[in-house]
Amino acid sequence: MTVAFNSIDDDGRTSAVLLSLQHSFEMLLKAALVHNDVQVFDKSLGRSIGFEKCLELSRQQPNIKVADPEAGTLRAIDALRDDEQHWFNSVSEPILFVHARAGVTLFDDLLNRVFGERLADSLPLRVLPISTEPPMGLEILIDQEFSQIQNLLQPGRRARNEARARIRTLLAIEGHASEDSRVSERDVDRVEKGIADGKSRDAVFPILTQVSTEFSGEGPTLTVRFDRKGPPVKFADDTSDAAAIREIDLQKKFHWSATELAQKLKISPPKSLALRQHLGIDEDPRCFYVFVMGSQQHPRFSDNALKVMRDSMPILDMDDIWEAHKPVGRGKTPRSCPIEGCAQVTNGQSA
């Protein structure tokens, strides 16, 4: 990656940088998972797991501890690589540099956290990504890109394709704060229409207002980290600006069945149901969604449901929860939960 970044040949340089950067993280995450005795080979598919699965498993491992801002950096790099490889995309030099340096910083952090090694022990400083311009915060870079897109979409410019290529880059960067970092054509259409209609940057890219950049050091020792600022953006159903709503693949977000959830938690399905009732999982739209297909309903759960349940188990008494929520028999009146703070007061629901 560093050789490609500092190359004097611009042909395919951006693609080479992002492809190498994303692949290096996939290999590092797989090495970290194997180091923690986690299987990285999917026997059902007959092949190793992909980048997204590596990231998901790494976030679950206490010895790897990929934090939310770190996961956001990895998602953004992956999305930038995907768009650069498979679409007509435009990544400006400052945006490429800040993500390359953030990638080097994160790679060093993960390498030290899991293996107790430093990147500088293997790479001389002279090969790290360098820039002749001082680094700029992501917010400034986004403002610059947005202004460029506005100009490109002016009537008579005939630069719509370049504008859409830059829109793709900003949508990919939303991966810093959004779990769904894949860019769809409908997302690009939505943003293009919003900008053409005179919408503000915050209106069409509200998620990007949550991302901040932290710099320390300078020159070859520069470190870059992305972080989130403020609470997640929320939209009320009746007041949402259509230009600000990003399409989300719900089947990708809510992908656990009740049985799979229980298996991941290593408890029986009935006890998993009792825990869900106690925590109010089935009432939380961030955790639970029902897919309706004809006359059939398929309840599914998100990674957030898995995280909430897993984090609660060490501090809760599962025997008490089972007693409070276990089935009372057909025709009998459900009991009220006696446990303080219980989110679900009745039982008898089906999984």
C-alpha positions as CSV (number, residue, x, y, z in Angstrom):
1,M,0.0,0.0,0.0
2,T,2.7,2.5,1.0
3,V,4.7,1.8,-2.2
4,A,1.6,2.4,-4.3
5,F,0.7,5.6,-2.4
6,N,4.2,7.1,-2.9
7,S,4.5,6.0,-6.5
8,I,5.1,8.6,-9.2
9,D,2.8,6.6,-11.6
10,D,-0.8,7.8,-11.2
11,D,-2.3,5.1,-13.4
12,G,-4.4,2.9,-11.2
13,R,-2.7,4.4,-8.1
14,T,-5.9,5.0,-6.1
15,S,-7.2,1.5,-6.8
16,A,-3.9,-0.1,-5.8
17,V,-3.8,1.9,-2.5
18,L,-7.3,1.1,-1.4
19,L,-7.2,-2.5,-2.6
20,S,-3.9,-3.2,-0.7
21,L,-5.1,-1.3,2.4
22,Q,-8.3,-3.2,2.6
23,H,-6.6,-6.6,2.0
24,S,-3.9,-5.9,4.6
25,F,-6.6,-5.3,7.2
26,E,-8.5,-8.5,6.2
27,M,-5.3,-10.5,6.7
28,L,-4.5,-8.8,10.0
29,L,-8.0,-9.4,11.3
30,K,-7.9,-13.1,10.2
31,A,-4.5,-13.5,11.9
32,A,-5.9,-11.9,15.1
33,L,-8.9,-14.2,15.0
34,V,-6.8,-17.3,14.6
35,H,-4.5,-16.1,17.4
36,N,-7.7,-16.1,19.6
37,D,-8.8,-19.6,18.4
38,V,-11.6,-18.3,16.2
39,Q,-12.4,-20.3,13.0
40,V,-11.9,-18.2,9.9
41,F,-12.8,-21.0,7.4
42,D,-16.4,-21.5,6.5
43,K,-16.9,-25.2,6.0
44,S,-20.4,-24.8,4.5
45,L,-19.0,-22.6,1.7
46,G,-15.6,-24.3,1.5
47,R,-13.7,-21.0,1.7
48,S,-12.4,-18.5,4.2
49,I,-14.7,-15.8,5.5
50,G,-14.7,-12.3,4.0
51,F,-13.9,-8.9,5.2
52,E,-17.3,-8.1,6.7
53,K,-17.4,-11.3,8.7
54,C,-13.8,-10.8,9.9
55,L,-14.8,-7.4,11.2
56,E,-18.0,-8.7,12.9
57,L,-16.1,-11.5,14.7
58,S,-13.3,-9.2,15.7
59,R,-15.7,-6.8,17.4
60,Q,-17.0,-9.7,19.5
61,Q,-13.5,-10.8,20.7
62,P,-12.5,-9.2,24.0
63,N,-8.8,-9.7,23.1
64,I,-9.1,-7.8,19.8
65,K,-11.6,-5.1,20.9
66,V,-12.3,-3.3,17.7
67,A,-14.1,-0.2,18.9
68,D,-16.9,1.5,17.1
69,P,-14.7,4.3,15.6
70,E,-12.2,1.7,14.5
71,A,-14.9,-0.4,12.9
72,G,-16.1,2.8,11.2
73,T,-12.6,3.4,9.7
74,L,-12.5,-0.2,8.4
75,R,-16.0,0.0,6.9
76,A,-15.1,3.3,5.2
77,I,-11.9,1.9,3.7
78,D,-13.8,-1.2,2.5
79,A,-16.5,0.9,0.9
80,L,-14.0,3.2,-0.8
81,R,-12.2,0.1,-2.1
82,D,-15.4,-1.5,-3.3
83,D,-16.6,1.6,-5.2
84,E,-13.1,2.3,-6.6
85,Q,-12.9,-1.3,-7.9
86,H,-16.4,-1.8,-9.3
87,W,-17.7,1.7,-10.2
88,F,-16.7,5.0,-11.7
89,N,-15.5,6.7,-8.6
90,S,-13.5,9.8,-7.7
91,V,-11.4,9.9,-4.5
92,S,-9.5,13.2,-4.0
93,E,-5.9,13.2,-3.0
94,P,-6.5,14.7,0.5
95,I,-9.3,12.1,1.2
96,L,-7.0,9.3,0.0
97,F,-4.2,10.5,2.2
98,V,-6.2,11.0,5.4
99,H,-7.6,7.5,5.1
100,A,-4.2,6.0,4.2
101,R,-2.7,7.5,7.3
102,A,-5.6,6.6,9.5
103,G,-5.2,3.0,8.1
104,V,-1.5,3.0,9.1
105,T,-2.4,4.3,12.6
106,L,-5.1,1.7,13.1
107,F,-3.0,-1.1,11.7
108,D,-0.3,-0.2,14.3
109,D,-2.9,0.0,17.1
110,L,-4.3,-3.5,16.3
111,L,-0.9,-5.1,15.7
112,N,0.2,-3.9,19.2
113,R,-3.1,-4.7,20.9
114,V,-3.2,-8.3,19.7
115,F,0.4,-9.3,19.1
116,G,2.4,-6.8,21.1
117,E,4.3,-5.6,18.0
118,R,4.7,-2.2,16.4
119,L,4.5,-1.5,12.7
120,A,7.8,0.5,13.0
121,D,9.6,-2.7,13.9
122,S,8.9,-4.1,10.4
123,L,8.6,-0.9,8.2
124,P,11.0,2.0,8.0
125,L,9.3,5.4,8.4
126,R,10.5,6.5,4.9
127,V,8.0,4.1,3.2
128,L,4.9,5.3,5.0
129,P,2.3,7.4,3.0
130,I,3.5,11.0,2.7
131,S,1.9,14.2,1.4
132,T,3.3,17.6,0.3
133,E,0.2,19.3,1.8
134,P,-0.7,19.6,5.5
135,P,-3.5,17.1,6.4
136,M,-7.0,18.5,6.7
137,G,-9.8,17.3,9.0
138,L,-12.5,15.2,7.4
139,E,-15.1,17.9,7.9
140,I,-13.1,20.4,5.8
141,L,-12.6,17.8,3.1
142,I,-16.3,16.9,3.0
143,D,-17.1,20.6,2.6
144,Q,-14.7,21.0,-0.3
145,E,-16.1,17.9,-2.0
146,F,-19.7,19.1,-1.5
147,S,-18.8,22.4,-3.1
148,Q,-17.2,20.7,-6.0
149,I,-20.3,18.5,-6.5
150,Q,-22.6,21.6,-6.4
151,N,-20.5,23.3,-9.1
152,L,-20.4,20.1,-11.3
153,L,-24.2,19.9,-11.1
154,Q,-24.8,23.4,-12.3
155,P,-27.0,23.7,-15.4
156,G,-24.9,23.6,-18.6
157,R,-21.8,22.0,-17.0
158,R,-22.4,18.5,-18.4
159,A,-20.3,17.1,-15.6
160,R,-23.0,14.8,-14.0
161,N,-20.8,11.7,-14.2
162,E,-18.0,13.3,-12.3
163,A,-20.4,14.7,-9.7
164,R,-21.9,11.2,-9.2
165,A,-18.4,9.7,-8.8
166,R,-17.7,12.2,-6.0
167,I,-21.1,11.5,-4.4
168,R,-20.1,7.9,-4.3
169,T,-17.0,8.7,-2.3
170,L,-18.9,10.7,0.3
171,L,-21.5,8.0,0.7
172,A,-18.7,5.5,1.2
173,I,-17.2,7.7,3.9
174,E,-20.5,7.4,5.8
175,G,-19.2,4.0,6.8
176,H,-17.4,5.8,9.6
177,A,-20.7,6.3,11.4
178,S,-23.1,3.9,9.7
179,E,-23.0,0.1,9.8
180,D,-24.4,0.0,6.3
181,S,-21.5,1.3,4.1
182,R,-22.5,-0.2,0.8
183,V,-23.4,2.5,-1.8
184,S,-26.5,1.9,-4.0
185,E,-27.5,3.6,-7.2
186,R,-30.7,4.8,-5.4
187,D,-28.5,6.5,-2.7
188,V,-26.5,8.3,-5.4
189,D,-29.8,9.3,-7.2
190,R,-31.2,10.6,-3.9
191,V,-28.2,12.7,-3.1
192,E,-27.8,14.0,-6.6
193,K,-31.4,15.2,-6.6
194,G,-31.1,16.7,-3.2
195,I,-28.1,18.8,-4.2
196,A,-29.6,19.8,-7.5
197,D,-32.7,21.0,-5.5
198,G,-30.5,23.2,-3.4
199,K,-30.3,21.0,-0.2
200,S,-27.6,21.7,2.2
201,R,-24.7,19.4,3.0
202,D,-26.1,18.5,6.4
203,A,-29.5,17.7,4.7
204,V,-28.1,15.2,2.2
205,F,-25.2,13.8,4.2
206,P,-26.5,14.0,7.8
207,I,-24.4,11.0,8.9
208,L,-21.2,12.7,8.1
209,T,-21.8,15.4,10.7
210,Q,-21.1,12.7,13.3
211,V,-17.5,12.1,12.2
212,S,-14.4,14.0,13.5
213,T,-10.7,13.7,12.9
214,E,-7.9,13.7,15.4
215,F,-4.3,14.4,14.4
216,S,-1.1,14.0,16.4
217,G,2.6,14.1,15.4
218,E,3.8,15.3,12.1
219,G,5.6,14.1,9.0
220,P,6.5,10.4,9.0
221,T,5.2,10.1,12.6
222,L,1.8,11.6,11.9
223,T,-1.1,9.6,13.4
224,V,-4.7,10.0,12.2
225,R,-7.8,8.7,14.0
226,F,-11.5,9.1,13.2
227,D,-14.1,9.4,16.0
228,R,-17.8,10.0,16.3
229,K,-19.2,13.2,17.8
230,G,-22.7,13.6,19.1
231,P,-25.6,11.2,19.2
232,P,-26.7,9.2,16.1
233,V,-28.9,11.0,13.6
234,K,-32.6,10.1,13.9
235,F,-35.5,10.8,11.6
236,A,-39.2,10.9,12.6
237,D,-41.3,9.0,10.1
238,D,-43.5,12.1,9.4
239,T,-40.8,14.8,9.2
240,S,-38.0,13.1,7.4
241,D,-36.3,14.9,4.5
242,A,-36.2,12.4,1.7
243,A,-32.8,13.7,0.6
244,A,-31.3,12.6,4.0
245,I,-32.6,9.0,4.2
246,R,-30.2,6.3,3.2
247,E,-31.5,3.0,2.0
248,I,-30.5,0.1,4.3
249,D,-30.5,-3.5,3.5
250,L,-32.7,-4.8,6.3
251,Q,-32.0,-8.4,5.5
252,K,-28.3,-7.6,6.0
253,K,-28.9,-5.7,9.2
254,F,-31.4,-8.2,10.8
255,H,-29.8,-11.5,9.9
256,W,-30.0,-13.7,13.0
257,S,-32.9,-16.0,13.6
258,A,-34.1,-16.8,17.2
259,T,-32.4,-20.2,17.0
260,E,-29.1,-18.8,15.7
261,L,-29.2,-16.1,18.4
262,A,-29.5,-18.8,21.1
263,Q,-26.7,-20.8,19.5
264,K,-24.4,-17.7,19.5
265,L,-25.1,-17.1,23.2
266,K,-24.7,-20.8,24.0
267,I,-28.0,-21.1,25.8
268,S,-31.2,-22.9,25.0
269,P,-33.9,-21.3,22.7
270,P,-36.4,-21.0,25.7
271,K,-33.8,-19.3,27.9
272,S,-32.8,-17.1,25.0
273,L,-36.5,-16.1,24.7
274,A,-36.7,-15.4,28.4
275,L,-33.6,-13.1,28.2
276,R,-35.1,-11.3,25.2
277,Q,-38.3,-10.7,27.2
278,H,-36.4,-9.5,30.2
279,L,-34.4,-7.0,28.1
280,G,-37.2,-6.0,25.8
281,I,-35.3,-7.0,22.7
282,D,-38.4,-7.8,20.7
283,E,-39.7,-4.3,21.4
284,D,-36.6,-2.5,20.3
285,P,-36.6,-1.6,16.5
286,R,-32.8,-1.5,16.6
287,C,-32.7,-5.2,17.6
288,F,-35.8,-6.8,16.1
289,Y,-37.6,-6.8,12.7
290,V,-40.3,-9.0,11.2
291,F,-40.0,-9.8,7.5
292,V,-43.5,-10.4,6.0
293,M,-43.5,-12.7,3.0
294,G,-47.0,-13.4,1.8
295,S,-48.8,-15.0,4.7
296,Q,-45.6,-15.9,6.6
297,Q,-43.8,-13.8,9.1
298,H,-40.1,-14.2,9.8
299,P,-38.7,-12.5,12.9
300,R,-35.0,-11.6,12.7
301,F,-32.5,-10.0,15.1
302,S,-29.6,-7.6,14.5
303,D,-26.0,-7.7,15.8
304,N,-27.1,-5.1,18.3
305,A,-29.5,-7.6,19.8
306,L,-26.7,-10.1,20.1
307,K,-24.4,-7.5,21.7
308,V,-27.0,-6.4,24.2
309,M,-27.8,-9.9,25.3
310,R,-24.2,-11.1,25.4
311,D,-23.1,-8.0,27.5
312,S,-26.0,-8.6,29.9
313,M,-25.4,-12.2,30.7
314,P,-22.3,-11.8,33.0
315,I,-24.2,-9.4,35.2
316,L,-27.6,-11.1,35.3
317,D,-28.8,-14.2,37.1
318,M,-30.1,-16.4,34.3
319,D,-31.8,-18.7,36.8
320,D,-33.9,-15.8,38.1
321,I,-34.7,-14.6,34.6
322,W,-35.8,-18.1,33.6
323,E,-38.0,-18.3,36.7
324,A,-39.6,-15.0,35.9
325,H,-40.2,-15.7,32.2
326,K,-40.6,-19.4,31.8
327,P,-43.9,-20.6,30.2
328,V,-46.7,-21.0,32.7
329,G,-48.8,-23.4,30.7
330,R,-51.6,-23.1,28.3
331,G,-54.6,-21.1,29.5
332,K,-52.9,-19.8,32.6
333,T,-52.5,-16.1,33.3
334,P,-48.9,-14.7,32.6
335,R,-47.0,-13.6,35.6
336,S,-45.6,-10.1,36.1
337,C,-41.8,-10.1,36.1
338,P,-40.5,-9.5,39.7
339,I,-37.0,-8.5,38.6
340,E,-36.3,-4.8,39.0
341,G,-35.7,-3.1,35.7
342,C,-37.3,-5.8,33.6
343,A,-38.4,-4.5,30.2
344,Q,-41.0,-7.2,29.5
345,V,-43.7,-7.8,32.1
346,T,-45.4,-10.8,30.6
347,N,-44.3,-14.1,29.2
348,G,-45.7,-16.8,27.0
349,Q,-44.4,-15.3,23.7
350,S,-43.2,-17.7,21.0
351,A,-39.7,-17.6,19.6
